[in-house]
């Protein structure tokens, strides 16, 4: 009986100790474990919102200034790094056909 309790204690204790050690020492593991990366969804939403705002601001004339285009490009690249969907790809591909003013 005592031997069984010792085995159970080891089976439960070793993984628990490993998790405590990882969460206290390793920040990326701690962030993953406690859901810090859920913030990426919020980041994607904010980027998508800003991209569509710029798009619809210039949609009628189909032209934009160079600095706005460069900003849009940076937003798009960040959105893709966060594994954004194809909706913004369609916007980006359409903007590529527009006139960009210096």
Beta strands, then each sheet from edge to edge (+ up, - down):
strand 1: 63-65
strand 2: 99-101
sheet 1: 1+ 2+
end
